[in-house]
Amino acid sequence: MSTTPVRVYAARLVGLPIFDPQGDQVGKVRDLVVAIRSEGSQPRVLGMVGEVFGRRRIFVPMTRVTNIDSGQVYTTGLLNMRRFEQRSTETLVVGQLFDRSVTITASGVTGTIYDVGMEQARNRDWVLSRIAIREPAKGLRRRGQTHVVEWGEVQGLTRREPTQGATQLIQALNELRPADAASVIHDLPPERRTAVVAALTDERLADVLEELPEEDQVEILGLLDGERAADVLEEMDPDDAADLIAELPPETAETLLQLMEPDEAEDVKRLMSYVENTAGAMMTSEPVILGPDATVADALAHVRNPDLTPALAALVYVCRPPLETPTGRFLGVAHIQRLLREPPSTLVAGALDESMENLRPEATIDEVAAHLATYNLVAAPVVDENSHLLGAVTVDDLLDHMLPENWRDRAVRHG
């Protein structure tokens, strides 16, 4: 442990890769598990919550951790792949300690925890030794004053708060990809999950919902009032929103559709009208659509949108007006890889791929898979009998429907 820093802070650990002795990554750090016995004694760090392949959460005992540096965590490689289940005597640092209100005994200053530091005691156990606290913002200051104090210098660490905020936890979640943030939220205690959902922006919550198992999606949507639930559904990709609404009781689904903006609701209703596991049911209705007068420069500007998935950014779809799905006459697709080799002023319509057939909305999941494999595509247009573009099926849409139900929450591991 000679190269281990004297003190390591929890917020910097979250998301770090976990490596085995051979240098192969086996997972990522998601939280720290500690045993808090009293406010005066430093809590012992029992281990880390690690996320391995397939978003499975496992417990990594600190006795298996051989080294921690600025960019990674090393273990003995002997990890138990049993799913982590928190015990009643255990506390999650990020999930439960962050945002807890405490008071500095000497000064009477009250604030919330935004980080904690751990270090090794003389007996080689890891313990929580420092607490970073932020006071509430005052006046025109956007952030309150911060303090870093010893563990034994504060009060309130063992008190559970029914109205504990989520500011610091939200800040930590915002540093993660939506899929990783979804994994954290999935494992939060119910009261913390409720606080986090209330504090997330509609757009961020929509991104996270798309990555959660169906039962979590339904449960979280049930925590929201009707107006906010409709706003969140509008922020989701129409195909994901359609899948979620289909899981709701019919009366709830109808209420939310009425609360949504008419154009957004119409897209969702159209997707819900297709038979399950067909191209129409899987497709997104919002690919990158351009008119026949668009240039290569126009196309490249559109696909730079950071909200586009890599699959949706791989193709642009050229149609005659109207350019909202269902569009005017579909003219064809252009591959971004091809457009990168063309002068910016060239018309996209002059670089269309005319070598492939189009998918029909009634195409089965096997037909969609065969189509993408045949043409080596990550996305493909879905066109009706009148040559109107209805949407696009992407490879991630396909995998989402081909994998077992609730695959996001299933135990998947390397063989």
Secondary structure, DSSP 4 states (H G I P E B T S, - for coil): -TTS-S-EEHHHHTT-EEE-TTS-EEEEEEEEEEE---SSSPPEEEEEEEEETTTEEEEEEGGGEEEE-SS-EEE-S----SBP---TT-EEIIIIITT-EEEETTT--EEEEEEEEEEE-TTS-EEEEEEEEEPPP-TT-SS--EEEEEGGGEE-TT---TT---HHHHHHHTTS-HHHHHHHHHTS-HHHHHHHHHHS-HHHHHHHHTTS-HHHHHHHHHTS-HHHHHHHHHHS-HHHHHHHHHTS-HHHHHHHHHHS-HHHHHHHHHHHTSPTTBHHHH-BS---EE-TT-BHHHHHHHHT-TTS-TTGGGEEEEEPSP-SSS-SBEEEEEEHHHHTTS-TTSBGGGG-B-SSPPBPTT-BHHHHHHHHHHTT-SEEEEE-TTSBEEEEEEHHHHHHHHSPTTGGGS-----
